[in-house]
Amino acid sequence: MSKQNIDWSNLGFGYIKTDYRYVCRYKDGQWDEGGLETDANITLNECACVFQYCQACFEGMKAYYTKDGHIVCFRPDMNAKRMADSAARLEMPPFPVDKFVDAVKQVVAANADFVPPYGTGASLYIRPFVFANDVGLGVHASKHYLFCIICAPSGAYYAEGLDPVRIYVEDEYIRAAPGLTGFTKCGGNYAASIKAGELAEEQGYAQVLWLDGVEKKYVEEVGSMNIMFKIDGKVYTAATVGTVLPGVTRRSCIELLKDWGYEVVEGKIAIADIMAAAREGKLEEVFGTGTAAVVSPVKELVWKGEHAYIGDGKIGPVTQKLYDTMTGMQWGKIPDTKGWIVPVEKKY
């Protein structure tokens, strides 16, 4: 799609081809120099290891035009560190953090014309990913890898935008279990989540809330987000101890909440206790956190046929404040007091 034909104010969340992508190759035990390329196609052998044994992981980030006309990214070093952790678990070579951040700046600067204008509510979604491209059938770690960064202008992740969504609590399928890859951002985790997500959507729910894989008792995360519960003045969220993705937005929201004086409890919280809090009128707010949606309010949970309705079905004050603060810093409407915003020079 030509950038001249993009309706910036009515973008969904999806792929629009941009002019440049960043590509770096791993062979002989090291990453090459890497650089920008214009070809949007990747050619692989039919027996490439990524097809056979799924050595692959990815990240999700955004770039924004600020109020004063600058292009910025949000905490790219955190995404770089998380990708290195994902790669290590999958026995893949980590991509250096500094090189990662530099590559992000390069590809965003090269695609500056595709960064949506300030005020449209849209952003440039950035997708770094790395995968094994050795040819072979043996089950072992590849010796060759491809690291890429693509990007696309995108609007709201949910069709509802910032309107509260309905969440289905999944108690049959599981997303992760101790010792597996739940804390990584690998494609296999998402493949395993699709079936439950589709079933939830068929019933009118936006997402699935996963329970732990052992007892199916404790809440963990939503399909594409971490999740938080404000109960009787405190904020509760699952700890990132191996089965929950350590979200960059999650971490940022926790820092802000603590700055504002809220007690944030990271640990096990039973779905039964959440439903009981709803019945007692103590479940004040529920919201998801993630790069794509930033903060997504939840108005309803359903578990084993019981419905928990949160607040009055509208976004809560803490959720709204988090959204306004996060996006305010990202779009340059309020000062970045945390040092989270990284500028990108248009002529990188």
Secondary structure, DSSP 8 states (H G I E B T S, - for coil): --GGG--GGG--SS----S-EEEEEEETTEE---EEE--------TTBHHHHH--EEE--EEEEE-TTS-EEEE-HHHHHHHHHHHHHHTT-----HHHHHHHHHHHHHHTGGGS--TTSS-EEEEEEEEEE--B--SSS--S-EEEEEEEEEE--SSTTTTS-EEEEEE-SS-S--TTSSTTS-BHHHHHHHHHHHHHHHHTT-SEEEEE-TTTS-BEEEETTBEEEEEETTEEEE---SSSS---HHHHHHHHHHHHTT--EEES--BHHHHHHHHHTT-EEEEEEEETTTEEEEEEEEEETTEEEE-TTSS--HHHHHHHHHHHHHHTTSS--SSS-EEEE-TT-
